[in-house]
Amino acid sequence: MLDLNDCRYFAEIADCGGLAAAARKIGIQKSTLSRRIAALEAELGVTLLERGPRHFRLTKTGQQFYTRCAGIVRNAELAEQAARSQGAARAVQPEPLADAAGAEIAGENAAPLAALDSLVRRQDIVQSYILQNIRKKTFSSGDKLPAERDLSASLGVARQTVREAIRSLEMSGVLRLERGARGGAFIREIGSDGIAYAIRNMLILGRLPLHDLLELRASIFGQAVRLAAERGSEEDFLQLDRNVQQLEHIRRTREQVATVRASTEFYRISARASGNRLLAVLVDAMADIIEEMLTQMQTWPFAREGEIARRDAVAAMRAGDGKAAEAIIRAHCEETNRVLFDFATNTQAI
């Protein structure tokens, strides 16, 4: 019979998009995790993962096994929560928070959360408690959440319920987890990590066509430069000038792969100059994913063309011609999308 821990390890690898990230999250050595998965594949007599220096993906069998593994692990966790919740009802002491219908479910006269019928509902309430305290500024960016045992005691739920709620909020980019004596769950600064993580996993699991991602890339990168032309300052344009100069210098003096960061940084600067914080987060997430693909390609046939497009776009932005700047960047992205799509399709890089 399979070891349930191995099922959990495999599910974490699929969720995290690689061995290294999964090992950090679980808290074990990457080599140990690799051996466990190799042993699992040997026991099953199938290949679950295809991995190399430039790619990682689940095989077709691996995707099917992941679907079943995730369900098995989740059912085991729910069974543990159900067992632990028996007789563990405690009065709820934190600040009142509202359920989906707007009624207060915490406070002096509230029933214990452990009395709720649905385990999933208890997890939702833990998440709502955390999110409402973030909205009220009780928890601010960078703050560390109370320990699991304290949240468990005050909310009247099992620690596993708290752990699952925190894990879900981490995956959505609200929290970040740190290990060690001073570790714990911290409120994230605004950023793109959660969005990039979700998109990457959807690509790996085949739930998001790569074509859709690249199509959106051309659209939002173009929108970023258009808004930057309308709202950007001369300092923003100087930053873009310096970026293009840096890109040209790197291309002339170093290997092409070294130009990747500067290439994507152009769009990050433009998005910040747009004054739209949500657009900046989306562009940042998209740039992270494209950066990974370009790094795996090593060589890039549009390095010189990219410099020209960026320089022309900055000139249009300075002139206040947002439509022209957008047209330049969209055309460049649509041309390069074809190369990215072919590369990813042929190498299964995503």
C-alpha positions, 0 to 999 in steps of 0.5 A, a space after each residue: 500500500 502506498 505511503 500517504 506521505 509520498 502522496 502528499 509530497 507528490 501533490 506538493 511538488 505539483 502545486 509548487 511547480 517543482 522539487 526545490 519549491 516543494 522541499 522548501 515548503 515541506 521543510 525537507 531536503 530536495 535530495 530526500 524529496 527526490 528520492 521519495 518520488 523516485 521510490 514512488 515511481 518505482 513502486 508504481 512502475 510509471 513515470 510521474 514527473 519529467 524534469 531536467 535543467 530547463 523544464 519540469 512537468 507532470 506526465 499524463 499519468 502524473 496529472 491523473 495521479 495528482 488529481 487522485 492524490 490531491 483528493 486522498 490527501 484532502 480527505 485524510 486532512 478532513 478526517 483528521 479535522 473531524 476527529 480533532 474537532 470532537 469535544 473541542 468546542 470553545 467559545 469564540 473570543 476574537 472581534 466579531 466578524 460577519 458570515 456570508 449573510 452578514 450576521 455576526 458569528 463571533 462575540 459574547 453570544 455566538 455559538 462555538 465555531 466547532 459546532 458548525 456542521 461543515 469543516 470547510 465552513 470552519 476553514 472559511 471562517 478562519 480565512 474571513 477572520 484573518 481577511 477582516 482584520 487585514 481590512 481593519 488594519 488590525 493586521 498590517 503588511 509585514 505583521 506576523 499572525 498569532 501562532 496556530 495554537 492561539 488562533 485555534 484556541 480563540 476561534 474554537 477550531 482544530 489547529 489543522 483547520 487553521 493550518 489549511 486556512 493559512 495555506 490557502 491564503 498563502 497560495 492566493 498571495 495574502 500570506 507568506 510563510 517563513 520557517 525557523 525559530 522566528 518563522 510563522 505566517 506573515 501578511 504579504 506586502 502587495 505583490 505578484 507572487 500569488 498571481 504568478 504562482 496560480 497562473 504557473 500551476 494552471 499552465 503546468 496542469 493544463 488548465 490554462 492554454 499558453 496561447 491565452 497567456 501570451 495573448 494577454 501579455 500583448 494586451 496588458 504590456 501594451 496597456 501599460 505603456 499607453 497609460 504610462 504615456 498619459 500619466 508618466 513623469 520625466 523621471 519615469 521616462 528617464 528610467 526607461 531610457 536607462 533600461 534600454 541603454 542597459 539592455 543594449 550594453 548587456 547585449 553587446 558585452 554578455 551572453 544573450 540570456 543576461 538580457 532577460 531581466 532587463 528586457 522584462 524590467 522595461 514593462 515593470 517600469 512602464 506599469 509602475 508609471 501607469 499609476 494603476 497598482 492592479 495593472 502593475 501587479 498583473 504586469 509583474 506576474 506576467 513578466 515573471 513567467 515570461 522571464 522564466 521562459 526566456 531564461 530557458 530559451 538561452 538565445 533570443 532572436 529578437 534582442 536587437 528588435 526589442 531594443 528598437 521597439 522599446 526605444 521607439 515606444 519611449 519616444 512615443 510616450 514622451 510625446 504623449 502619444 499613448 496609442 502609438 506606444 501601445 501599437 509598437 509594444 503590442 506588435 513586438 509582443 505579438 511577433 515574439 509570442 509566436 516564438 515563445 509559443 513554439 519553444 514552449 510547445 516543442 520543449 514543454 517548458 511550461 
